Every structure is written in structure tokens, then in C-alpha cells.
Amino acid sequence: MRIGIVAYWFNRGQAVVARQIRSALDGLGHETFVLARPTRKTNIRPDWIDRSGVWAQEGVTAASDYQIPLDEYVRWAEGNQLDLVMFDQNYQFPEITQLREQGVRTVGRFVWEHFADEHVDIAVEAFDRIYSLTGAEHRRYAEMGIETYRVRWGCFPELVELGDRLRAERAEPDWISPYGFPGGNEGDAVFLFPGGFMSKRKPLVETIEAFRKAEGSQIRLVLKAQVERQAKRVKRLARGGSRFGIRDHRIELVTADLPTADYLAMFAAADVCLAPSRWEGLGLHLYEATALGVPIITNDNAPMNEVVHDGVNGVLVPGIRDGNAPRSGIRAYKPDVPALTAAIERLADPGERAQLAEGVWRRREELNWEQTVRDLEALLRFVDARDAELRG
């Protein structure tokens, strides 16, 4: 089958998922083509499509604008003789509907934090099938009247291989972490907070408050932001500011938009992924941590608790109701600060971390990529069979 993929194409969660899906489809013997959607003109990096590193692939066409014109969709689909196009978080329903009416099968997926009741009817009209990647998404869409196809996400093989290599390196008696914390010492426990764009779904204040209350001079918190414009606020909180008082020298802020390889090396060198969240779409960083062998602390809410099992590959802390996500209205939660502090202190202990690290490897086997590939293959078969049935 000749399959098109429409998504961002740079170091962001949506694009990473699209790139990994492309790899799975290629492995199944399909021919894939990407229509790379550039960032909005208001973005900090407007009209951005990456063409370096892992993003330097063949069969990638750069779209002219974030809102891709219909004739551009049609030319791309006809030029590549596409049988089916997969969309991720794309709300151009009129254009997708017209593409479908021209005989191209359409498959889409939406993160549940953005998809609302108003989108249901037009989405059903635009897509041959909508699929979901988490149980939380699947249940919510069923409540909205959409029976989505469940594709169970797993740990990408490249990350698994990296995790295995680093595990072997860590076992060497003279191993030294490649990631150095300024002012820190060898043997310190590094807690990585993968904040990304530090959006409203990241409980930054509660996380810093919990960490500052944790006892221990040998714990370090690395706040990884993805854009420089967030630096002032995050730096103020990290250094104390009016809310927290004196600076906590155990906290570091990293704002550089690192190349994928460098980011993963930093992630893998961390001792704990500290990842509470008010809500998540897929929670890609949770799968990355699992693939790399890093225990996780997060709150006990879906979909985070679909990946993290308490006492197995991490620690779950209670989530306290904290309003709703602004677009879809799904419930938001903030982590219980005292419980989060206790979890940080618990994982400051090397023995606790080692025990959970062993659980991470077992959990990784359960979240295997072969399962994801099988689900994607079944999704395509379902769409193909349904199309054949409709055509009579």
C-alpha cells in the first residue's frame, strides 16, 4: 500500500510519533510519503521543518503553510498515487473530507486534550477511521459516540537498543555518567523534569515546591525546557523568586533545543524521570524513559498510570483535581506535593532506584514495539476491508 503521513517534521512529540509510525509501516512493506506541516507563522520558529539528523529522510515534501491548501493535498496525493493518508492532530476537516471524496482513504488521530464535542460529526465525516493510542483516549471517544481503533503504543526499537547499550555501560566498574551537573558530585541522583514547552499541563510550581522540600544534598533536579522564551519564568522559580525564597542550588535549568541524540543521551543519564502532569496526550517521554531504563515518578491519573505501574517501573503519587484542560474540558490534576516530596526522597536511595530500574526492564517487555506494529497492521487491514465492503 502507498501511504501518506501528514504531521509536523521536527523535534516535537507529534512528529516523533509520525516518524516512528513511518518506520513501522516501512517495516511492514508499505511505501510511505510524508507531507511535512510547517509550524505556524506565530511560532517562535515560524514555518519550521527539520531536514537534519533523523529528520533527513527521503519522500518528505514540505507543505507551503500550516493550513495546507486543498490543491496541495490533492497534488501530493495524486503525485504519489496514495491509497491512504494518516493525519495526526489535523483539524482541516473540509480539506480532508474532499480528499476522502476523491477516493483516498483517510485515517486520523487526535490527542484527547484538544478534541471536543463540536468536532465529533465533522471528524466522522472526514475520516474512514479514527484511532487512539491510549486507553483514556479510547474510552473518552467511545463516550462521545466514536468507536476508535486502539493502537497500543510501545517502546521504539532505536530507544530500546540505546537503553540496552547504556545499561551494559553502566554495569562497568569504571563507568562515569556522560552528563555532568554543575556544582554536583559523582554519585548524585539526577531527577530529570522533561518539561518541553512548559505548557499549562506541566505542574512546574508544584514540582519545584516538592523538590525543594525534599531532604538530601545529593539529589539534583534538571528542568528541561524546550524554548528560550520560557527561561525567565522557569529560572525565577528554579532560583527561588518571591514564592520560594532563597535559591536551591540543587536545581538546574536547561533551555537549549538539543539535537535528538544529545537529548536522549541526557535523558538516559538521568537516574529518575520526574514527570507529574496535569494531563497528557500520549506522554511520549514516559515511553522514552521506559525504553531507556529510567524509573518514573508521576501522578496516578490516566494516561500516565497506563505506562507507569506503582512499585514496578516507578512511583505514582495521588493527583488532586485541578480544573479542566481548556480546549476539551477533560479533567486536570496536580500532584499532591507532600506525596511527591516523599517519592523524591524515596528514589534518592540507590537501592530503591535499582529495584525500580529492574522493574523498568520488565515493563519495557510488556510495552514492546511488535505489539504496536501488529495494531497498526490490523488498523490498515480494517480500513482496507471496510473500503472494499463499501465499494461492493
C-alpha positions in Angstrom: 0.0 0.0 0.0 1.2 3.6 -0.7 0.6 5.5 2.5 0.9 9.3 3.2 1.6 10.8 6.6 0.7 14.4 7.4 2.4 15.8 10.5 5.0 18.2 11.9 8.5 17.2 11.0 10.9 18.3 13.7 11.8 17.5 17.3 8.3 17.5 18.8 6.1 14.7 20.1 3.6 14.7 17.2 6.5 14.4 14.7 8.3 11.8 16.7 5.2 9.6 16.7 4.8 10.2 12.9 8.4 9.2 12.3 8.1 6.1 14.4 4.8 5.1 12.6 6.5 5.6 9.3 9.3 3.3 10.4 6.7 0.7 11.4 4.8 1.0 8.1 8.1 0.7 6.1 8.9 -2.4 8.1 5.5 -3.9 7.1 6.4 -3.4 3.4 4.4 -0.3 2.6 5.7 2.7 0.7 5.4 5.9 2.8 5.4 9.5 1.9 5.4 12.5 4.3 3.8 15.9 3.8 5.6 17.9 6.4 3.4 20.5 8.0 5.4 23.7 8.9 4.9 25.5 12.2 2.5 28.4 12.4 3.9 31.8 11.4 3.4 33.0 15.0 5.6 30.2 16.3 8.9 31.1 17.9 10.4 29.3 14.9 8.0 30.1 12.1 7.5 27.8 9.0 9.9 25.3 10.5 10.6 21.9 9.1 13.7 20.0 10.1 15.9 18.4 7.4 18.8 17.3 9.5 19.7 14.2 11.5 16.9 11.7 11.9 14.6 14.1 10.0 16.7 13.9 6.8 14.6 11.3 5.1 13.6 10.6 1.5 10.0 11.0 0.4 9.4 14.1 2.6 7.5 17.0 0.9 7.4 20.4 2.6 3.9 21.9 2.7 3.7 25.6 2.0 1.8 26.6 5.1 0.5 25.2 8.4 -3.0 25.4 6.9 -2.3 23.3 3.9 -4.4 24.3 0.8 -6.7 21.6 -0.7 -5.0 21.7 -4.1 -1.7 21.0 -2.3 -3.1 17.9 -0.6 -4.6 16.7 -3.9 -1.3 17.3 -5.9 0.7 15.4 -3.2 -1.8 12.5 -3.0 -2.1 12.2 -6.8 1.7 12.7 -7.4 2.5 9.8 -5.1 -0.5 7.7 -6.0 -1.6 7.4 -2.4 -4.0 4.7 -1.3 -4.4 6.1 2.2 -3.3 9.1 4.3 -2.7 9.2 8.0 -3.2 12.5 9.9 -2.2 13.5 13.4 -3.9 16.3 15.2 -5.2 17.8 12.0 -8.5 19.8 12.2 -8.7 20.7 8.5 -11.9 18.7 8.2 -13.2 20.2 4.9 -10.0 19.6 3.1 -9.7 16.0 4.5 -13.3 15.3 3.6 -12.8 16.4 0.0 -9.6 14.3 -0.2 -11.6 11.3 1.0 -14.4 12.0 -1.5 -11.8 11.8 -4.3 -11.1 8.1 -3.3 -8.2 8.5 -0.9 -8.8 6.6 2.4 -8.2 8.8 5.5 -7.2 7.8 9.0 -6.8 10.3 11.8 -5.8 10.6 15.4 -6.3 13.4 18.0 -4.9 14.0 21.4 -7.9 13.9 23.8 -6.9 17.2 25.4 -7.9 19.1 22.3 -10.7 17.1 20.8 -14.2 18.4 21.9 -17.9 17.5 21.2 -18.0 20.1 18.4 -15.5 18.1 16.4 -17.3 14.7 16.5 -19.6 14.9 13.5 -17.2 16.6 11.1 -14.4 14.2 12.1 -16.5 11.2 11.5 -17.4 12.6 8.0 -13.7 13.3 7.2 -12.1 10.0 8.2 -12.6 6.4 7.3 -11.3 5.6 10.7 -10.2 7.4 13.8 -7.7 5.6 16.0 -6.5 6.2 19.6 -3.1 5.5 21.3 -4.2 5.4 24.9 -6.9 3.7 26.9 -8.0 7.1 28.2 -8.5 8.4 24.6 -10.3 5.2 23.6 -12.8 5.5 26.4 -13.4 9.2 26.0 -14.1 8.9 22.3 -16.5 5.9 23.0 -18.4 8.2 25.4 -18.6 10.8 22.6 -20.0 8.2 20.2 -16.8 7.4 18.2 -15.6 3.8 18.3 -11.9 4.4 17.7 -9.5 1.7 16.7 -7.0 1.1 19.6 -3.3 1.1 18.7 -1.3 0.3 21.7 1.9 2.4 21.8 5.2 0.8 22.8 8.9 1.5 23.1 10.6 2.3 19.8 13.4 -0.2 18.9 16.1 2.5 18.5 15.5 3.6 22.1 15.4 0.1 23.3 18.8 -0.6 21.7 20.2 2.6 23.2 18.8 1.6 26.6 20.5 -1.8 26.4 23.8 -0.3 25.4 23.8 2.2 28.2 22.7 -0.5 30.7 25.8 -2.5 29.7 28.0 0.6 30.0 26.6 1.4 33.5 27.5 -2.1 34.7 31.2 -1.4 34.0 33.1 -0.7 37.2 34.8 2.5 35.8 31.6 3.9 34.3 31.2 7.7 34.6 27.9 9.5 33.7 28.3 11.5 30.5 26.0 14.1 32.0 27.6 16.4 34.5 25.6 18.6 36.8 27.4 22.0 37.6 28.3 22.0 41.2 27.3 18.4 41.6 29.3 15.4 42.5 29.7 11.9 41.1 27.1 9.7 42.7 24.4 12.4 42.9 20.9 11.3 41.9 19.7 13.3 38.9 15.9 13.8 38.6 15.0 15.0 35.1 11.9 17.0 34.6 11.1 16.8 30.8 9.1 20.0 30.6 9.2 20.6 26.9 7.3 23.8 26.2 6.4 24.2 29.9 2.8 24.5 28.9 -0.2 24.7 31.4 -0.3 20.9 31.6 3.1 20.9 33.4 2.7 21.4 37.2 6.0 23.3 37.4 5.3 25.2 40.6 4.2 22.0 42.5 7.2 20.1 41.2 9.7 22.7 42.3 8.0 23.1 45.6 8.0 19.3 46.2 11.7 19.0 45.3 12.8 22.0 47.4 11.1 20.3 50.4 12.9 17.0 49.8 15.9 16.4 52.1 19.3 15.4 50.7 22.3 17.2 49.4 23.0 14.6 46.8 19.8 15.0 44.7 19.7 17.2 41.7 16.8 18.4 39.6 17.3 19.2 35.9 14.4 21.2 34.4 14.5 20.6 30.7 12.6 23.4 28.8 12.4 23.4 25.0 12.3 27.1 24.2 14.2 30.0 25.5 11.2 32.2 25.9 10.1 30.1 28.9 13.5 30.6 30.5 12.8 33.7 32.6 9.8 32.3 34.4 11.3 28.9 34.9 14.6 30.4 36.0 12.9 32.6 38.5 11.1 29.7 40.0 14.2 27.5 40.0 16.2 30.1 41.7 13.6 30.8 44.3 11.8 34.1 43.4 9.2 35.6 45.7 7.3 32.3 46.0 10.1 30.1 47.3 12.7 32.5 48.9 16.3 31.6 48.7 17.8 29.7 45.8 18.1 26.0 45.9 21.5 25.2 44.3 20.3 21.6 43.6 18.1 22.8 40.7 19.4 23.5 37.2 17.6 24.8 34.1 18.4 23.6 30.6 16.7 25.5 27.8 18.8 24.5 24.7 16.7 22.8 22.0 19.1 19.9 21.9 19.5 17.6 18.9 17.6 14.3 19.4 20.8 12.3 20.1 22.0 14.7 22.7 18.6 14.9 24.4 18.3 11.2 24.6 21.8 10.9 26.0 20.9 13.4 28.7 17.7 11.6 29.4 19.3 8.2 29.6 22.0 9.5 32.0 19.3 10.7 34.5 18.5 8.5 37.5 14.8 9.4 37.6 12.3 10.8 35.2 10.3 13.3 37.4 7.1 13.7 35.3 4.0 14.8 37.1 1.4 16.2 34.7 -2.0 17.9 34.9 -2.9 15.9 31.9 -1.2 14.2 29.0 -1.9 13.3 25.4 0.3 10.3 24.8 3.0 11.0 27.3 5.8 10.1 24.9 8.5 10.9 27.4 7.1 8.1 29.6 7.7 5.5 26.9 11.2 7.1 26.3 12.1 6.7 29.9 10.9 3.1 30.0 12.9 2.2 26.8 16.0 3.8 28.3 15.6 2.1 31.7 14.8 5.2 33.8 12.4 4.9 36.7 9.5 7.4 36.7 7.6 9.5 39.2 4.2 10.8 38.0 0.7 11.2 39.3 -1.8 8.4 39.5 -4.0 9.5 36.6 -4.6 8.4 33.1 -2.9 8.0 30.7 0.2 8.3 32.9 -0.7 5.3 35.0 -1.2 3.3 31.9 2.6 3.4 31.4 3.8 3.6 35.0 2.8 0.8 37.4 3.4 1.8 41.0 6.3 -0.1 42.6 7.2 -1.7 39.2 8.7 0.9 36.9 8.1 3.9 39.1 6.1 5.6 41.8 2.6 7.0 41.4 1.5 9.9 43.7 -2.1 11.0 44.2 -3.5 13.5 41.8 -5.6 16.4 43.2 -8.4 17.7 40.9 -7.3 21.0 39.4 -9.9 22.2 37.0 -10.1 21.2 33.3 -8.0 21.3 30.2 -9.0 24.5 28.4 -10.0 23.0 25.0 -11.6 19.7 25.5 -12.7 20.0 29.1 -11.0 16.8 30.3 -10.2 16.7 34.0 -6.9 18.2 35.1 -4.9 17.1 38.2 -2.0 18.5 40.1 0.3 16.2 42.1 -0.1 16.0 45.9 3.0 18.0 47.0 3.8 16.1 50.2 3.4 12.8 48.4 5.6 14.0 45.6 8.3 15.0 48.1 8.1 11.6 49.7 8.5 9.9 46.3 11.6 12.1 45.5 13.1 11.2 48.9 12.3 7.5 48.3 14.1 7.5 45.0 17.1 9.4 46.3 18.0 6.0 47.8 20.2 4.0 45.3 18.7 0.7 46.4 15.1 1.9 45.7 16.2 3.1 42.3 18.0 -0.1 41.4 14.9 -2.1 42.3 12.6 0.0 40.2 15.2 0.0 37.4 14.8 -3.8 37.2 11.1 -3.3 37.0 11.5 -0.8 34.1 13.1 -3.6 32.0 10.2 -5.9 32.7 7.7 -3.2 31.9 9.5 -2.5 28.7 8.9 -6.0 27.5 5.2 -5.5 28.1 5.3 -2.3 26.1 7.0 -3.9 23.2 7.1 -2.3 19.7 6.0 -5.5 18.0 2.6 -5.0 19.6 2.3 -1.5 18.1 3.3 -2.8 14.7 0.6 -5.5 14.9 -2.0 -3.0 15.9 -1.1 -0.7 13.0 -1.2 -3.6 10.6 -4.7 -4.5 11.9 -5.9 -0.9 11.6 -4.8 -0.8 7.9 -6.5 -4.2 7.2 -9.7 -2.9 8.8 -9.8 0.2 6.7 -8.9 -1.8 3.6 -11.7 -4.4 4.3 -14.3 -1.7 5.1 -13.4 0.2 1.9 -13.8 -3.0 -0.2 -17.1 -3.7 1.5 -18.5 -0.2 0.7 -17.4 -0.5 -2.9 -19.3 -3.7 -3.1 
